[in-house]
């Protein structure tokens, strides 16, 4: 029987990841009632950081072998430049691994340079792993097609060296493009949506949709202030924030949230939770903070949006908690559509705020009379190659979808980004939705 010491280091990392994941399950199931709230919050976030790092360790070993060990037998291995290269690769991997811990220790009104550098390296790490894997697969396919009888020679050695060089070059180019793209202000996307049973007096009502701002290690007060200025310039009747506003506790990041107090939509500003609100384990304090800025959380509840032209004309605006609250067993929270739509009959138009597209799908299965659902969560994939995964995992990916005869779902690609200050294959967006009466 093979002992743990005899296992390859990749296998040891996999075992460590399994142990951390198991400890997370134990914490959620058996320790939730025994630990105080603050301790439980820190333990969960620390476990998530450790789990991500143990998984990344396997990839980091592959990166080190591909970009450093591969060249140790070359004539340049003893040069000063190669020594600098080894240091650069080590620092790159160290920064990528440290990114998850910035959520615990480096969150303030404005992002720290270290956090920005760490998360940029994390984004580059994901791209580099993808290209190393893809080019490695192409190399193996070439060898297979060329036949087993081909002898190893200089040509094979050159191809082996070419793979990491090409992967690094592609990663650098895409990282620069991604950072420049994410540094641009969000685009304003104007969408007209017909809403069944919307009163004619409310036609042309303007709703501004924000989602996935992710205040935290890499998004601070300056970016939020820019978003608020852009929203105010659109002069919306209603502003809605469909989750993942922050990745930090309300008390820690309160100064960065202050620009939200400048939102002054005449028919109100509303908020529903995303999965990251529950990762902070600070939802109650966030609700109180948002209320102090005249932003109303819709905690499985609804409000009547009354026409400015006729008090007898209205539609139902409802919001549900994010489904992650159920997974995390967050007390007093969880998606409850029946409660959220209590009093919302099919005689009036119904607009639902639900952070995740999968929640939108579930809502329509239970209440097909919902006319419009506004979601976020997917970020449009945010960066390549994660786009493909986000597309496959969500029933609605990004943009406008029609479901049946009288229902639409709009999924925002996100107003900022999560952690990694990069966007590849997606663009940050503030959505201006014009509701049309049919």
N, C-alpha and C positions, 0 to 999 in steps of 0.2 A: 504494500500500500504506500502510495506517494505521500510524504509529509508536506506540510504547508511550506517549509523552508525550501523544498525541492521544486516547488511550482515556479514556472516562469513569472517574471514580475508583472506581466499583463494579467495573468490569472490571479495573482495576489491582489491587484487593483480591482478586478472584477469581484472577488470575494469581499473586499473592503466595501465596495459599493453596495453589495447585497446586505452586509451587516448594517450599514448606515440606513439603508431603506427599511430594513426590518425594525430598526430602532425608532424610525419615524412612525411606523404603523403602531408599535407598542405605545409610543407617547400619545398618539391620538386616541387610542382605544382604552388604555388602562391608566395612564397618568394624568389625563385631562382634568379629572376631579380632585386629584391629590396635590397638584401644583398650583401656585397662585398665578393670576392672569399674566403678569409681566414675565415671570420665569418661563411660563409655557410659550409665550410669544417669542422670547429670545431663543429658547431651545429649538423651536420649529424652524426658525430662520437659520440658525447655526447648522442644523441637520441638513437643510436644503443646500446650503453652501458646501458642506462637506460631501454630500452626495454628488453634486455637480463636479466637484474637484476630483473625486475618485474615478468618476467616469472619464473625465478629461485626461487623467493620467495615462490611460492606455493610448490615447491619441498623441499625447505629448512624447511618449517614448518612440512612437513611430516617426514623428516629426524630427526628433533628435537623431535617430538612426539615418533618416533619409537625407537630412541637410548637413549633418556633421560627420557621423561615423562613416558614411559612404566615401568621404574624401580623405579619411585619415591615412590611407596608404598612397595617396598621391604625392607628387613632388612638392606641392604647395603646403602640405600638412604642417611643416615645421616653420612656416613663415609667420611673420608678425601679423599680416593681414588675416590669416586663418585663425589666429588666436582672437583677434577682434571679432571675427565672424562667430566663433563659438560663444563669446561673451554676449554678442547681440542676440543670438538664438536663445541662449539661456534667459536673458532679460525679457525677451519677447514672451517666452512661455511662462515665466514667473508673473509678469504683469497680467497675462490672460487668466491665470489661475487666481490671482488676487482680486479680480473684478467682483466676484460674488461677495467678498467680504466687505467691500465698500458700502454695501447696504447696511451693514451693522455699525460701521465706524466713521464713515466719511459722507455724511449727508448734512447739507447746510443750505442757507439761502441761495447761494450760487454754487455751481459744481467746482470741486477741486480739480486741478490739472491732473493729479494722479488718477482720479476716477475716470476722467475723459481718456487718458492714455491707456488705462487698464481695459476699459470696455472697447476701445478701438482695437487693441490687440486681441481681445476676445472675438470680435467680428472677423479680423484677419485670420485668426486661428481657425475659425469655422470654414472660411473660404479655402485656406491652405490644405486642411484635412481633406476637403472635397476633391481638390485637384490632385493631391497625392494619390488618393484612392482611385480616382478616375484614370489618371495616367498610368498607374500601376496595373489596373485592370486591362487597359489597352495594350500595355507591354506584355502581360501574360497571354492575352489573346493572340498577339503577334507571334510569340514564341510557339504557341500551340499550332497555329496555322502554318508556320514555317517548318514545323516538323521537329521531332525529338532528336533527329540525327544531326542537327546543326551544332557545330562546335563553338564553344565560347571563345571569343577573341577580342581584339581591340574594339571592333564595331559594337559588340555587346556591352563592353565597359563604357563606351562613349554614350550609348543609349541609357545605361543605368545612371550616369552622371547628368545626362540631359534632363531626365525626369524631374528631379528636385529643383534644378535651375529654372526650368519652364514654369513649374508650379509656383515658385517664389515670385517670379516676374509677373505672372498673371494675378497673383494675390496682391502684390504692391499696386498694380494698376487699378484693380477693382476696389481696393481699399481707399485709394485717393478719390476715385470717382464717387464711391459711396459716401465718404465724409463730406465732399463738396455738395452732393445732392441733399444730404440731411441738414446741412448748414443753411440752406435756403429757407425763406419763409414758406409756410404751407400755402399750397395753391387754393384758391377759392373756386369750388366746383358748384355751379348752379344747376339744380335739377327740379324739373316740374313733375309732380306726381298727382294724378287724379285720385281723389279720395271719395269712395262711395258713401253717399248719404251726408257728405259735408254740406252744411247750409250754404246757399248762394251768397249770403251776406259775409261768409268767411272765406270765399274764394280769393285767391292771391295772398292768403295769410303766409307770412314768411317765418320759417323755423330754421334756426342755425344749429347744426349738429356738430358737437365736439366729442372726441373719444380718444382714449389712450394717450393722454398727455404725459403720464408717468413722471411727475415731479419726484426727483430723487437724486441719485449720484451724478447724472449727466444732464438733467433738465432743471433749471432754476427759475428764479423770479424774472430775470430779463426776458427769457423766452415766453413765459406766461404773460407778461405785460404786453409783449408783441402780439400774442394771440388775442388778448382782450381788446387791444386797439383795432385789430382787424375785424373782430366781431362787431364792435360798436359802429364801425364805418358802414357795415351792412344794414344797420338799423332793423334788427329782427323784431318780430312781434313776440316770439318765444325763443329762448335758448335752452338746449338740452345737452347734458353731459352724460354720455352712456358708459360710464365706468372707467376704471383704471386711471383715475385722476392722479394717484400718488402711489409711491412705493415706500413711503416712510410714515412714521407716526405723526399725528397732527401737531403735537407740541413741538417736535423737533423742527418741522419744516413750515411752521405757521407764517413766518415772515415772507416766505416765497409765495404763499397763497393769497396774500393781500390784494393783488390786482383783480381777483375775482369779485371783490366788492364794488368794482366799477361797472359791472354788467347791470344794465338797467332796462331789460326788455319789458315792455308795458304789460304783457300777459304772463310774465314770470320766467324764472330760470329754474330748471329742474335737474335732478341728479339721480342716477341709479348706480348701485355698486357693480364693480367688476371683480374678477377673481383676485386681482392684486390688492384690493381693499381688504380682503380677508387674509391675505398673506401678511399684511401689516398687523392684523389682530387688534385694530384700533378703530373699528367702524363707528362705535358710539361717539367717540370724541370727534371723528370726522363729521358726523351728522351735526353735532353741536356747532362746530366751526363753520360749516357751510351755512347753517341757519343764521349765524351772526352776520353773514354776507348776503342775506336775503335770497339764498339758494335753497329751494325746498327739496329734500330727499324724498323720493317715492319708494318707501319701504313696503313693498307689496300693497300698494294703495293707488288711488287715482284721484284726479281733480277734474272738475268741469271747466273747460276753457270756453268762456262765454264770448260771443261776438261783440265787438265794440259798437256795432251798429244796431243790434237787437238783443235784448237780454233773454229772449225766448229761444235764441239759436245758440247751440253749443255742441261741443264734441267731448268725448271722454279721453283724457290723457292718463295712461296708467304706466306703472313701472314695477318690475319684479326684481328681487334680489338675485345676485348671480348664483348659478348652480354650484359653484365651488364651495359655497357656504355649507351645502349638504355634505359634500365630500369631506370637508374639514370638521364637520359636526359643530359648526359655529352656533352657539346657543342663541335662540330667538330669531335666527335668520335662515333663509333658504327660499328657493323659488316656490311661491304659492300663488298660482294664477287665479284660482277661484277668489281668494281674498283680494288680490290686486284688481280684479274686474268686478268686484261687488258693486252693484248699482249701474254697471255699464251694460245696457241692453243693446240688441242689434237694431233698435229703432234709431239710434244715433251712431255717428261715425266713432270708431275706436282706434286710437293710436297707442301702440305699446312700445315702451323702452325696455330692451332686454340686451344685456351686454354681449352675450355669446350667440352666434348664429344657430348653434344647436338648440339653445333655449327658444329661439324664434321658431324653429321647426316643431319643437314639442308644443309650444303655445298654439300653433295653427292646427295641430292634430287635435287639441282639446277644444279650441274655440276658433273654428274656421271663419267666424263672422268678424274677426279682427281685420281692419282695413289696411293698416300700415304698421310695420314694425321697424324700428330704428335700432341698429346694432353696431358693434365695433369688433374688437378683440383680435381679428386676424392680422392687422397691420398691412394687409395686402402681401403678407409674407415677410415684409420689411427688408430682408436682404437675401440675395442669392447665396446658397441654394435652398434656403428654408422656405422659399415661396411654394415649392412643389408640395412639401409636407403640409403647409397651412391650407393649400387648395384641397388636398385629399381628405383632411381631417374635418373640414367644415362643410355643411350642406349648402351654405351661401358664403362665397369667398370675399368678393368686394364689388361694390356698385349696386345697381338697381336690378331687382328680380321681380317678376310677376308670378304669383302663385294663384292659380285658379282664375276666376273671372274678375273678382273685386278686391284682391289683396296684393299688396306690394311689400317687399322687404328691401331696405337699403342698408348696406354694410359699409361703414366708414373704414378707409384704410388707416385711420389714426391721424391725430392732429400733430403728434410729435413722434416719439419712438420709445421703445423699451430699452434702457441701458445702453446698448451699442449705438453710438452716434453716427449711424450709417444707414443709407437706404439704397438698395440695388433692386431694380425691377419693381419699385413702388415709389409713391410720392406722398408726403404728408399733405393732409387736406383739411380745410374747413368747409363744411358742406352747407350750402344755402339751398334749403328745400322750399319750393313754392307749392303750397297745397292748392289744388284746383277742384272746384265743385263740378261734378260731371254734368 
